[in-house]
Amino acid sequence: MSDLLTAALGHAERGWHVFPLRPDGKRPAFPDHAADRCTGRDPRCRAGHVGWEVRATTDPDRIRRAWSARPYGIGIACGPSRLVVVDLDTPKQPAEVSHRDGLVVLAALADSHRATIDPTYTVTTGRGGTHLYYQHPATGPALRNTAGTLGPMVDTRAAGGYVVAAGSTVAARPYTVALDVDPAPLPGWLADLLAPAPLPEQRPVVVDLGTGRAGAYVRAAIAREVDRVTAAAPGERNRSLYVAAVALGQLVAGGALTEDDAHSVLEQAAVSSGLRTAEAYRTVRSGLTAGARRPRTVAA
C-alpha cells in the first residue's frame, strides 16, 4: 500500500472527506472542468455539474480505487468534514518583518481577545506555514472561506474550501503533521469574527405568469426548482442550483419564462440558503445557458 493511500485512508477514518489532487500539486484532479464549461461528458456530470466538494468521500473502497491508480495528492473538503482550518502563512522573503507572519498575527489577535491558541490538530505546509484544524461550530451560521479577514497572512478554509492534507507534497515539498491530536472546537471568539454578515432583507420576487394551465405548470416548475435549492444539504447546494437552473433554462428557451425572472428567483433562493451572491450568479448563468440548448415548451 502506498504512503499516499495510507494517508488518505487515515484522514477518512477521522471522518474527513478526501478527494484526489493532481500529483505533487494543489489543484483538484477531478473534475477537469469548471461548472460553466461542463458538457455533461463526465459520467458524474450527466445530471448536472459535480464538483470536487461533492465528489469528496470517506468510502474506503473509492479511496483505494483512486489512490491505487496514480500518486494523487490528498485534498480535504472542509465543509463536508465539518472543519474550519486556519491557514497561517509565512513571509516568502526572510527579510520581511515578523509582524507579517501569520502565527504572530493570530497570536496578537488572540491576546487582544484575552484568549490563547490552545493545542489542536496541526499541519506544517510545504513552505513552512501552519494549518490549524478546528471543529466547525455545531450551531450558528455555516462558516465559509476568508482571506485576510482575521489579518494579513491569515486565511481560513471552511464550507466551499479545501486544504492540502498531510501526506501530500506540492512542488516536492511535503505537508507533515506537526501535532496529531483531535481537532479542538473552534474558539468562540474566532467563530464570532468569522461569522458572515447577515443577509439584507430579501424582497420576494414576483413573476407574472398569467392564468390558465400553462401558467400553473410554470408556477409549479419554479416552486419545484426553488425547493430543490433551498432543501439542498450544504455540500450539495451549488450542484442543486445548477440542476435547477438547467431545468428553468429549458423553459426560458421554450418561451414560457423570461430569463430575468428565472435568474432572479434562483439567485434569491441560493443566497437565502447560504451561497454567496457571486457564486450563485455564476452557477445560475451557467445552468440557464446549458438548459437553453434543450428548449422545453408548455402547452397553452
N, C-alpha and C positions, 0 to 999 in steps of 0.2 A: 504494500500500500504506500502511495506517495505521501510525502510530508504535507503537500497541499490538500490532498484528500483527507488525511487525518485531521488537519486543522479545520477544514470545512465541516466535517462531521462533529468535531468538538464544539464548534460555535453553535451548530444546530441543536446539539444536546442541551445547551443552555436556553433554548427557545428562541434563538436569534435566526431570522430568516436570511439565508445566504443566496447569492447568485454569482455567476461567473463574470469576472473582469477579463479584459484582454490580457494575455500573458505579459507579465512584467509591466503592466500599465494600470491606469486608473479608470479608464472608460469601460462601460458595460460591454460584454461580448455579445449579448443578445438583449433586445432586438438590434439589428444593424441599421435601423432607420428611425427617424423621428415620427411623431404622430401625424404631422401634416404631410408626410411623404409615404404614408402607409398605403400599399397597394392591395393588401389582403393576401399576397402570395405566401407570406409566412403562415404555416398551418395554424399557429396560435392566434393569428390576427383575422381569421376568416369572419368572425362575428364583430370585428372592431379591433382597433389597435390595442395591443397588450404590451405595456412597457415593463422595464426591469423590476419595478416595485411589486407588481402583481405576480411576476414570474418567480420572485424570491421564495424560498421554500425551506422547510425543516425536514422534508421527506428524505430519509437516508438513501432510499433506492434512487431517487432522482439525482441526489448529490453524487452517489457513486458513479452513475452513468456519465454525468457531466465531467467530473474531475478525473475519470479514467480515460477520457478521450484526449484531453490536452492539459497542459500545465497552466490552467487558468488561475488568475489571481482571485481573491475572495472579497466580494462586497457584502456588507451587512446592510440590509434595508432597515433604517431606524424606525419608521412608522409601524410596520407590522411587528417589529421586535419590541415595541414599547420602550424604546431607548431615546434618550437625549444625550448626544455626545458633544462635549465642549472641546473645540479644536484650538489648541494653543500653539501659535506659530512662533518661529524664532527668526531673528534678523538674517537675511540672506548674506549680508556683509558683516563680518565680525566687528568692524569699526563702528557700527550703528550703536546708538546709546541704549543702555539697558532698559529704559522705560518703554522701549518698543518691543520688548519680549512679552509674549502672551501670558506666560506664567506670572511675570511681575505685575502685569496689568490686572489679572484676575485676583492676585493676592491683595493688591491695593483696593480693589473693588470690594472684596470680602471684608477687609479691615474697615472700610467706610460703613459697612452694614453691621459691624461688630460681630462678624462671623468668621469661621475658619474653613479651610479647604480640607475636609476630612478624607480618609482613605477610601478609594473606590477602584474599580477595575480600570487599569491604566495601560495604554499602549504608547510606545515610543515610535514615531513615524520615521520614514526613511531619511528625512532631512533633519532629524533631531527634534522635531516638535513633539507635542504631547496630546493624546486623546484621552479625555476623562469620560468614562461611560457612567450614565445615571439612569435610574428607572424613571420613565415618564410618569408624572403625577396621575393618580387614579381618578382624580376629579378635576374639574376646571376645563378650560378650552384646550383643544389639541394644539400643541406647540409645533412650529414649523422651523425651517432653516432661517438663520440670521447671519449677516455678515457685518461685523463691526458694531452691532447693537450694544454689546457689553463694553466695547472699547477696541482700540487698534490691536491687531494681531490676535483677536479672539472672535472666532466664528462658532456657530452651533449647527448641528445636524439633528433633525427630528423628522416629523412626517414629511414625506416628499424628498427626503435626503438619504444619502448613504455614506458609509465610510469604508476605506480600505482596511480589511481585517488583519490582525496579527497572523503571521504565517505567509503573507504575501510579500512580494517585492515590487518596487516601482523604480525603473531605471537601475536595476540591480541593487537597490538599497532595500534592506529588509525592514518590515514592520514587526516589532517584537513586543511581547508582554512585559511590562515593567512591574506591574503589581497584579497578581492573579487572585482576586477576590470577587465576590458577587458585587454587581453594581449597586451603589448606595442610592436611596431615594434622592431625587433632585431636590436640593435645598429650597425651602420656601422662598427665600429672598431672590434666588435665581429664577424660580418659576414666575415670580411677580414681574421681574424685569423682562422676561422673555414672552410674557403673555401678549398675544396680538391685540391691537387696538380694537375696541368694539366696532361692529359694523354700523354705518349710518342707517337711520330708519329707512326701510325699504317700502317704496310705494308699489302697490300691486300693478302689474302690467295688464292693461285692458286690451283684449284682442277682439275686434269686431268681426264676427264670423257670420252674421246674419242668422236667419232661421231656416228651418227645413232639415231634411235628412242629412244633406251634405255638411251643414254647419254643425249638427250634432256629432257627426262622425269625426270631424276635425277637432272639435272641442274635446271629445273623449281621447283622441290620439295625443293631444297636447297634455292632458291630465295624466295619461299613462306614462309619457316620457318624463314629465316633471317628477312624478312619483319615483321613477327609476333612478333619477339623480339624487333626490333628497333621501331616499331609503338606502342608498349605497353605503357599504362599510367604508371606513376611512381609506383603506388601501385600494378600494375599487372605484372611488368617486370619479377620477379622471376618465377611466375606461367607460364607466356607465354614461358619463356626459357625452363622450364621443359616440357611443351607440345611439343615444337619444338624438343627437344632432344629425346622424345619418338618417334616422327614421323621419325626422321632420324635414330634412333636406329633400327627401323624395317627394313630400307633399308640396314643398316650395316649388320644386321643378315642375310638378304637375299642375301648378296654378291654384292650388287650394288654400295656400297660406303665403303671406308675404315673408320675404327673408328677414326684414327688420323685426317683425313680430316673433318669428321663430327664434331669432338670436336673442331678443330681449327676455323672453320667458325662460329660456335655457340658462342664460348667463345669470339671471337673478336666482334661479334655483341652485346653480352651482355655488355662487357666492354665499348664499344663505346656509349651504351645507358645509362650508368651511374652505372651499377652494379660493385661491387668490384671483382677483379680477383679471389680471394679465394672463394667467394660466387658463382661466375659464374662456376668455376671449379667443385665445389661440385654438383651444380644443373645439369650441363651437364652430369657429370658422372652418377648421379642417373637416369636421364632420358634415357640415352643410355642403361643402364642396364635394365630398365623397358621395353624399346622398343624391346630389344633383345629377350624377351620372346614371341614376336609375329612377327616372320620374315615376310618380305614382299618382294617378288621377282618382278623383272621387265622383261617383255618380251623383247627379243632381237629384 
